[in-house]
Amino acid sequence: VTMDAKRASNLLFIVGETKNELGGSHYYKTAGHVGANVPRLDLGKAPRIARQVAKAVSEGLVVSCHDCSEGGLAVALAEMAFAGGLGIQADLRGLPRSKDCCRVDAQLFSESNSRYVVEVKPEKYDALARLMLNLPFGQIAKVTEDRKLVIKAEDGRNVIESDIESLKRAWQKTFDW
């Protein structure tokens, strides 16, 4: 299973909880901050999440999967979109998050551990939901044809709206030596 978005109309889910953990993140680095809330590993939940995601992949429920670490959810979604040449329409209302993770920047760029974005065909939703029972899990997006990344905040406003070519150029700039 690769990370590139595969087909318009497929659904994207996030497995794992997003916490207010921007400390040491790339987001804070670009703003000149360090921060104290660094990601902490939950040794009880992390292996269960990894095991269930691996099981979903091995059972053929997941067509693509991306970890949600370096750069957080926004970067993972952008990478999936431009790797697959497709768009993604996301909504943060589906994000499983801790109560203190209420700022949009934390929801987008937190680097909390043990989070995966999985792409699933709509007809596989029920089987995936059963596998993820009792784990932090939520529908976060839909893959689209329009080659744009759009992310809506919980209040319904677009907080990110960009064509994937612009995102890919910005991402590739980090490799220009």
Rosetta silent file (secondary structure, phi, psi, omega in degrees, C-alpha in Angstrom):
SEQUENCE: VTMDAKRASNLLFIVGETKNELGGSHYYKTAGHVGANVPRLDLGKAPRIARQVAKAVSEGLVVSCHDCSEGGLAVALAEMAFAGGLGIQADLRGLPRSKDCCRVDAQLFSESNSRYVVEVKPEKYDALARLMLNLPFGQIAKVTEDRKLVIKAEDGRNVIESDIESLKRAWQKTFDW
SCORE:     score description
SCORE:     0.000 S_00000001
   1 L     0.000  126.689  179.008    0.000    0.000    0.000 S_00000001
   2 E  -101.568  178.305 -175.413    1.428    3.353   -1.047 S_00000001
   3 L   -92.858   -9.176 -173.911    0.566    6.853    0.143 S_00000001
   4 L   -76.547  136.619  176.762   -0.830    8.311   -3.111 S_00000001
   5 L   -60.152  134.893 -170.159   -4.565    9.009   -3.319 S_00000001
   6 L   -99.180  -41.633 -171.306   -6.011    6.435   -5.698 S_00000001
   7 L  -152.148  133.968  174.499   -9.533    7.322   -6.827 S_00000001
   8 L   -59.066  142.868 -177.539  -11.998   10.194   -6.718 S_00000001
   9 L    89.503  -12.806  174.010  -14.989    9.350   -4.484 S_00000001
  10 L   -68.123  155.933 -177.864  -12.833    7.292   -2.101 S_00000001
  11 E  -104.635  146.407  176.324  -13.055    8.293    1.555 S_00000001
  12 E  -113.527  131.534  178.474  -10.188    9.296    3.844 S_00000001
  13 E  -120.848  152.258  171.809  -10.220    8.426    7.526 S_00000001
  14 E  -112.816  133.051  175.721   -7.813    9.279   10.278 S_00000001
  15 E  -112.217  126.667 -176.571   -6.999    6.672   12.885 S_00000001
  16 L   113.680  155.619 -174.842   -5.412    8.042   16.065 S_00000001
  17 L   -97.564  132.930  174.601   -5.976   11.101   18.206 S_00000001
  18 E   -89.392  126.339 -179.012   -4.716   14.566   17.355 S_00000001
  19 L  -116.599  167.125  177.892   -3.506   16.378   20.456 S_00000001
  20 L   -77.022   75.303 -174.733   -2.294   19.904   21.127 S_00000001
  21 L  -129.488   71.867  179.073    1.316   18.863   20.484 S_00000001
  22 L   -93.966   -7.998 -178.810    3.019   21.496   18.357 S_00000001
  23 L   -59.059  128.128  179.288    6.227   21.567   20.437 S_00000001
  24 L    75.594    7.231 -176.064    9.258   20.827   18.270 S_00000001
  25 L   -78.274  162.689  174.305    7.060   20.697   15.142 S_00000001
  26 H   -63.168  -35.627  178.919    7.993   21.890   11.661 S_00000001
  27 H   -59.183  -49.977  178.985    5.140   24.383   11.954 S_00000001
  28 H   -65.480  -36.092  179.823    6.666   25.986   15.050 S_00000001
  29 H   -59.688  -42.622 -179.840   10.117   25.856   13.462 S_00000001
  30 H   -67.588  -24.760  179.503    8.921   27.969   10.510 S_00000001
  31 H   -93.621   -0.540 -179.852    7.457   30.482   12.977 S_00000001
  32 L    79.132   17.761  178.533   10.624   30.578   15.091 S_00000001
  33 L  -103.800  161.972  172.394    8.991   28.860   18.081 S_00000001
  34 L  -111.845  -56.064  177.476   10.025   25.738   19.980 S_00000001
  35 L    83.000  152.829 -176.671    7.045   25.084   22.266 S_00000001
  36 L  -101.249  -23.817 -176.803    6.686   22.878   25.318 S_00000001
  37 L   -84.132   78.817  178.946    3.928   20.487   24.224 S_00000001
  38 L   -82.426  153.006  179.922    6.021   17.890   22.424 S_00000001
  39 L   -60.255  135.346  176.579    4.353   14.699   21.117 S_00000001
  40 L  -115.707  139.455 -179.352    4.109   11.926   23.698 S_00000001
  41 L   -85.315  128.495  175.441    3.749    8.275   22.832 S_00000001
  42 L   -92.622  101.670 -174.496    0.792    6.447   24.379 S_00000001
  43 L   -68.335  -15.764  175.364    2.264    2.977   24.927 S_00000001
  44 L   -81.426  -44.356 -174.683   -1.187    1.515   25.531 S_00000001
  45 H   -86.280  -36.769 -173.159   -2.866    2.840   22.389 S_00000001
  46 H   -54.120  -49.770 -179.862   -0.024    3.052   19.855 S_00000001
  47 H   -65.019  -34.552  179.080    0.461   -0.715   19.321 S_00000001
  48 H   -66.079  -42.344  179.117   -3.328   -1.281   19.100 S_00000001
  49 H   -63.556  -49.358 -179.379   -3.683    1.446   16.467 S_00000001
  50 H   -59.762  -41.683 -179.723   -0.732    0.148   14.430 S_00000001
  51 H   -63.010  -44.353 -177.815   -2.029   -3.422   14.658 S_00000001
  52 H   -70.860  -36.334  176.331   -5.531   -2.506   13.468 S_00000001
  53 H   -65.549  -43.516  177.917   -4.236   -0.340   10.598 S_00000001
  54 H   -61.410  -39.324  178.978   -1.936   -3.198    9.507 S_00000001
  55 H   -65.630  -42.131  178.500   -4.883   -5.601    9.708 S_00000001
  56 H   -61.387  -39.342  177.552   -7.042   -3.262    7.588 S_00000001
  57 H   -65.743  -48.611 -176.736   -4.268   -3.134    4.984 S_00000001
  58 H   -66.051  -26.921  177.687   -3.766   -6.925    4.972 S_00000001
  59 L   -85.815    2.668  176.104   -7.533   -7.483    4.638 S_00000001
  60 L    77.054   18.163  179.691   -7.614   -5.256    1.551 S_00000001
  61 L   -82.554  -25.972 -173.431   -9.771   -2.536    3.121 S_00000001
  62 L  -107.796  127.459  179.015   -7.176    0.217    2.655 S_00000001
  63 L   -97.321  -21.620  171.355   -6.021    1.327   -0.814 S_00000001
  64 E  -154.041  156.654 -175.935   -3.516    3.921    0.443 S_00000001
  65 E  -150.122  139.143  177.988   -2.114    4.953    3.804 S_00000001
  66 E  -137.632  133.592  174.619    0.024    7.820    5.047 S_00000001
  67 E   -67.841  162.027 -175.126    1.454    8.399    8.500 S_00000001
  68 L  -122.472   58.718 -174.359    0.535   11.711   10.052 S_00000001
  69 L  -110.200  -87.886 -173.014    3.806   12.753   11.653 S_00000001
  70 L   -62.595  108.826 -179.211    6.185   15.231   10.047 S_00000001
  71 L    95.596  -15.007  176.214    4.157   18.368    9.331 S_00000001
  72 H    82.515 -165.729 -175.028    0.901   16.912   10.664 S_00000001
  73 H   -61.116  -44.951 -176.918   -2.434   16.245    8.983 S_00000001
  74 H   -59.119  -42.527 -179.860   -2.293   19.130    6.471 S_00000001
  75 H   -69.012  -41.835  178.756    1.046   17.939    5.083 S_00000001
  76 H   -59.580  -44.962  179.664   -0.087   14.288    4.947 S_00000001
  77 H   -64.895  -42.073  178.532   -3.216   15.244    2.976 S_00000001
  78 H   -62.038  -44.118 -179.856   -1.223   17.469    0.598 S_00000001
  79 H   -64.131  -40.329  177.904    1.326   14.710   -0.044 S_00000001
  80 H   -62.975  -41.797 -178.548   -1.427   12.160   -0.716 S_00000001
  81 H   -64.754  -53.470 -175.599   -3.126   14.571   -3.153 S_00000001
  82 H   -74.402  -25.596  175.219   -0.114   15.504   -5.242 S_00000001
  83 H   -67.382  -32.448 -179.478    1.340   11.983   -5.224 S_00000001
  84 H   -96.103   -7.705 -178.754   -1.934   10.718   -6.691 S_00000001
  85 L    67.505   28.207 -178.634   -2.633   13.716   -8.938 S_00000001
  86 L  -126.748  171.820  177.400   -6.073   14.092   -7.352 S_00000001
  87 E   -99.213  167.638  176.118   -7.800   16.565   -5.052 S_00000001
  88 E  -139.134  130.257  175.863   -8.903   16.206   -1.456 S_00000001
  89 E  -110.345  109.927 -174.776  -11.876   17.870    0.223 S_00000001
  90 E  -114.698  155.619 -179.799  -11.355   17.674    3.999 S_00000001
  91 E  -139.679  118.094 -176.333  -13.424   18.696    7.007 S_00000001
  92 H   -69.341   -8.092  176.604  -11.882   19.005   10.480 S_00000001
  93 H   -64.202  -22.544  179.822  -15.236   18.182   12.118 S_00000001
  94 H   -88.542    1.334 -174.124  -14.359   14.495   11.604 S_00000001
  95 L   -76.988  119.641  172.811  -11.017   14.789   13.382 S_00000001
  96 L   -72.341  119.559 -174.290  -10.647   12.687   16.541 S_00000001
  97 E  -144.720  157.941  175.741   -8.910   15.126   18.887 S_00000001
  98 L   -72.993  158.396 -177.767   -8.222   15.853   22.516 S_00000001
  99 L   -59.594  -32.533 -177.553  -10.335   18.544   24.222 S_00000001
 100 L   -84.784    0.365  178.484   -7.369   20.951   24.391 S_00000001
 101 L   -96.300   69.244 -174.606   -6.701   20.664   20.638 S_00000001
 102 L  -106.578  -15.713  177.245   -9.156   23.379   19.656 S_00000001
 103 L   -77.073  140.431 -178.722   -6.975   25.772   17.633 S_00000001
 104 H   -61.057  -40.028 -179.014   -7.080   25.206   13.878 S_00000001
 105 H   -63.408  -36.666  177.628   -3.279   25.394   13.549 S_00000001
 106 H   -67.306  -40.390  179.234   -2.896   22.606   16.133 S_00000001
 107 H   -64.492  -36.265 -178.218   -5.469   20.466   14.325 S_00000001
 108 H   -80.152  -38.748 -167.573   -3.675   20.964   11.004 S_00000001
 109 H  -119.942    0.983  176.039   -0.012   20.775   12.052 S_00000001
 110 L   -56.427  142.608  179.915    0.211   18.852   15.337 S_00000001
 111 L  -109.418   37.560  177.366    2.737   16.037   15.082 S_00000001
 112 L   -54.123  144.161 -179.102    1.010   13.694   17.540 S_00000001
 113 L   -73.313  164.883  169.267    2.205   10.095   17.341 S_00000001
 114 L    57.924   46.565  175.803    0.338    7.031   16.097 S_00000001
 115 L  -125.136  137.366 -178.980   -1.920    8.687   13.519 S_00000001
 116 E  -134.173  138.955  170.357   -2.615    7.352   10.050 S_00000001
 117 E   -99.763  122.773 -179.343   -4.663    8.670    7.145 S_00000001
 118 E  -118.598  138.559  177.174   -6.223    5.729    5.307 S_00000001
 119 E  -100.855  132.974 -173.632   -8.023    5.781    1.964 S_00000001
 120 E  -136.930  139.776  172.040  -10.957    3.426    1.627 S_00000001
 121 L   -66.580  143.535 -176.816  -13.474    2.665   -1.109 S_00000001
 122 H   -52.241  -37.014 -177.807  -16.948    3.776    0.081 S_00000001
 123 H   -70.890  -11.280  179.197  -18.229    0.192    0.086 S_00000001
 124 H   -97.339    1.450 -176.434  -15.466   -0.806    2.566 S_00000001
 125 H   -56.012  -50.313 -175.675  -16.477    1.818    5.156 S_00000001
 126 H   -60.413  -44.291 -179.577  -18.483   -0.510    7.407 S_00000001
 127 H   -62.913  -40.647  178.425  -15.768   -3.171    7.550 S_00000001
 128 H   -65.531  -44.863 -179.019  -13.142   -0.530    8.394 S_00000001
 129 H   -60.172  -39.245  177.716  -15.343    1.053   11.082 S_00000001
 130 H   -63.530  -40.699  179.358  -15.831   -2.364   12.724 S_00000001
 131 H   -65.094  -31.279 -175.068  -12.052   -2.923   12.763 S_00000001
 132 L   -94.825    8.567  178.939  -11.446    0.478   14.380 S_00000001
 133 L   -51.457  135.021  179.761  -14.030    0.045   17.146 S_00000001
 134 L    70.218   14.411  173.497  -12.799    1.566   20.444 S_00000001
 135 L  -118.095  154.288  174.526   -9.974    3.465   18.729 S_00000001
 136 L   -65.317  121.622 -169.966   -9.884    7.192   17.890 S_00000001
 137 E  -156.569  136.469  177.175  -11.214    7.151   14.324 S_00000001
 138 E  -162.196  150.691  175.229  -13.080    9.577   12.058 S_00000001
 139 E   -75.650  125.421 -174.743  -13.896   10.387    8.453 S_00000001
 140 E  -111.868  -24.958 -172.517  -11.759   13.364    7.528 S_00000001
 141 E  -164.367  174.699  174.277  -12.058   13.749    3.750 S_00000001
 142 E  -133.150  140.924  176.590  -13.089   12.631    0.307 S_00000001
 143 E   -80.769  137.349 -177.333  -10.830   12.257   -2.734 S_00000001
 144 E  -127.227  167.921  178.374  -11.911   14.460   -5.659 S_00000001
 145 L   -81.542  -21.701 -162.299  -11.031   14.946   -9.336 S_00000001
 146 L   -77.247    5.687  173.944  -10.410   18.707   -9.111 S_00000001
 147 L    55.720   38.577  176.241   -6.701   18.652   -8.127 S_00000001
 148 E  -130.174  148.549  169.817   -7.218   21.010   -5.154 S_00000001
 149 E  -105.393  119.118  177.252   -6.682   20.573   -1.445 S_00000001
 150 E  -124.194  125.508  177.370   -9.511   22.171    0.501 S_00000001
 151 E  -123.992  122.711  177.855   -9.665   21.875    4.289 S_00000001
 152 E   -96.897  139.218  174.646  -12.652   23.246    6.210 S_00000001
 153 L   -77.639  173.619 -179.642  -12.421   24.175    9.893 S_00000001
 154 L   -60.609  -25.334  179.257  -15.050   23.074   12.403 S_00000001
 155 L   -86.043    3.745  175.364  -16.947   26.340   11.791 S_00000001
 156 L    92.240   -8.317 -179.799  -17.294   25.497    8.074 S_00000001
 157 L   -84.451  149.445  176.875  -14.853   28.080    6.662 S_00000001
 158 E   -74.288  122.246  177.184  -12.058   27.058    4.302 S_00000001
 159 E  -101.337  -20.849  172.549   -8.736   27.344    6.137 S_00000001
 160 E  -137.373  131.553  174.782   -6.711   25.847    3.284 S_00000001
 161 E  -150.260  108.157 -175.855   -7.618   26.058   -0.390 S_00000001
 162 E  -152.683  148.122  173.727   -4.857   25.483   -2.912 S_00000001
 163 E   -74.997  149.073 -172.878   -4.231   23.688   -6.175 S_00000001
 164 H   -70.355  -23.765  177.443   -1.995   20.669   -5.714 S_00000001
 165 H   -64.679  -41.753  177.346    0.606   21.873   -8.227 S_00000001
 166 H   -62.694  -42.186  179.383    1.358   24.909   -6.009 S_00000001
 167 H   -64.100  -41.218 -178.940    1.584   22.664   -2.960 S_00000001
 168 H   -65.698  -41.474  177.945    3.906   20.266   -4.754 S_00000001
 169 H   -61.494  -43.426  179.535    6.219   23.104   -5.873 S_00000001
 170 H   -63.343  -41.712  179.972    6.373   24.431   -2.292 S_00000001
 171 H   -64.700  -42.684 -178.344    7.084   20.911   -0.992 S_00000001
 172 H   -69.618  -26.653  178.729    9.833   20.328   -3.601 S_00000001
 173 H   -57.246  -30.752 -179.592   11.521   23.644   -2.723 S_00000001
 174 L   -66.157  -16.808  179.721   12.654   22.074    0.533 S_00000001
 175 L   -98.275   -5.356  178.164   14.812   19.740   -1.580 S_00000001
 176 L   -74.816  113.157 -178.495   16.433   22.500   -3.663 S_00000001
 177 L   -98.352    0.000    0.000   20.029   22.691   -2.478 S_00000001
